[in-house]
Amino acid sequence: MEFVLLIFITIFGLKAAYDANMDIDGKDFIRRFFAITWVIGFRIALVVLGFIFLATLIYSITSVTHGHYYSANTNLEDILTMILALFVTLISFLLTIMSFRRLKPNSKE
């Protein structure tokens, strides 16, 4: 299910980014796409790593203070991983599309 949703988000995200590039001048889509997504991907990676660090730190502190120990719940971990992957993919394409739209020159001349 996750795979299908990721493909769906990717196809429609690429289509929307391509359309936004066509509104600019329709040239150099691949160059612009990689330049924009590299920066967005790096920023998202920093945010996600920071979130994971904080969540792990909070979980570790509460586990030690309350005497709880980690027990593997793979179903919950799989669901959380799926939600995180879908969320990050969706956010990255939305930010990419917004960046393409910001490149559009003002036509009020």
Beta strands, then each sheet from edge to edge (+ up, - down):
end
